[in-house]
Amino acid sequence: MIRLIYCAVACSLVLAGCGGSAPFSAGAPSTQGSVPRTSSRWIPTAGESYQIQYDGKLDLSVDAQIYDLDMFDTKASVVSELHAMNRKVMCYISVGTWENWRPDAKEFPKSVLGRKDGHWKGERWLDIRQTSVLEPIMAARLALCKKKGFDGVDPDNLDGYQNKTGFPLTYADQLTYDTWVAAQAHADGLTADQKGDNGQVKDLVKVYDFAVVEQCFTQGWCKEFTGYTDQNRLVVDVEYFANQQRFLTKTCRSDAKYNETAILKKLQLTAWIVTCSSSSGLRSLGFPARVRGLR
């Protein structure tokens, strides 16, 4: 689930599913090169609009080119409806934590379950070194994402090595696992975004297609993801705690310097959203923000 390191708020989840089209060969992380631009796989470009909703009544009227929805909770018919509206759809799954409410929760043996993720009720960190156990489970999730028709996968919790998981995870362990996630998604014809893990962006930009990050403006590291936008690939900065005026006058202006798409969301990730007026991130305060989902 969406991660904020310093936050202790639990969210309920209610929605999501996945699709794409060109294989990517798995292997050791490359030290050079990047995602092939000749690939027929869909790769969103810098500045595209983005909506995330995991809770509340689904609102398909939000004006966004890409929707990010929970894989297990979203029906294939919803994905088809969005496609008919010329939208792309990403499926959200957690690849780094165990969630006790998921339908496949019993498939995870106790040996791979680590410490509780203190920020989210019902979640525990996974021992990503046990690839023989985790890869079949995650491959099945990606296959379901594809079966439901999603265009790509939004794989959360790619940064266990930076957290107190209960396992001695290393940078190399994490990079190996994260690279496998991207490769498997590509093999299934799915686009894959790098969800956070700014500590490994120089390596992961070579295997992921675009990025979705949280609070990079607030925490001061949006510039680290210019490896994507310099190649005209989308970076979405999801901010949570700023008021609307600060978001529009400061966040949008700052993210625009890096050609990143900024959105303001509530932590519960309902349909509510505030966006910048355009991909330039600039807005006159004489006009209202684009706000959706107010109830």
Secondary structure, 3 states (H helix, E strand, C coil): CCCCCCCCCCCCCCCCCCCCCCCCCCCCCCCCCCCCCCCCCCCCECCCCEEEECCCCCCCCCCCCEEEEECCCCCHHHHHHHHHCCCEEEEEEECCEEECCCCCHHHCCHHHEEEECCCCCCEEEECCCCHHHHHHHHHHHHHHHHHCCCCEEEEECCCHHHCCCCCCCCHHHHHHHHHHHHHHHHHCCCEEEEECCHHHHHHHCCCCCEEEEECHHHHCCHHHHHHHHCCCECEEEEECCCCHHHHHHHHHHHHHHCCCEEEECCCCCCCCEEECCCCCCCCCCCCCCEEECCC
